[in-house]
Amino acid sequence: KKNLRPDLLDAKADPGRKFSAPYMSGMVGLAYNRAATGRDITKIEDLWDPAYKGKVSLFTDMQDGLGMLILNTGGSVEDPTTESVQKAVDLVKENKDKGQIRRFTGNDYADDLASGNVVIAQAYSGDVVQLQKDNPDLKFVVPDSGGTTFVDTMTIPYTTQNQKAAEEWINYVYDRPNYAKLVAHTQYVPVLSDMTDELNKIDPGLASNPLINPPKETLDKLKTWAALNDEQTAEFNKLYAEVTGG
């Protein structure tokens, strides 16, 4: 556990990390095909450019879909309100009604991006790293007004019959040489600190890739959702599903 990044040693949903162990982190931002857009994409407003009508996709997941839009409209994902969520939903509905949005997706946006059906998509950083191998025209950006970050976690069910083995596994993952192999495979952002040397041993391109090892200016634009209670989750999901059809 001492190898964890200091910013992950605590969590709003699990103070002191007593019940969860971070596994991999990532960024939610915008992926775009530079050859198709003809210019760099830097802000949320670029999604609504009439030049890209019908060639934009958003996530169906409420937090990943609305997070960057809430930030763009002056709200906070660290302290979300019904009003801030509704404001972002209204923005989505307005552009859906205009025909700007092609569809709402899970992480199945890759084919649309590759084929040109979509030129700007809400995307996960690790997916884009992998897609860039086949299409170097694909870019990933955290919008100027901010994006969100997520952490996948390891937890041990209370029904476990072998807690010791589960804890040994987590310790194995948290050894930097072992973890470097996982990062090389997933292409996501490490949850362990000081990973540069171990990543360089596998592939120097890993540590120098800003989507795997983001610079401070990118990290400063990323926010993490508050731990929502059941009532908030149900309410916010319902508001967004009314637009997405989910």
Disulfide bonds with the S-S distance in Angstrom:
none
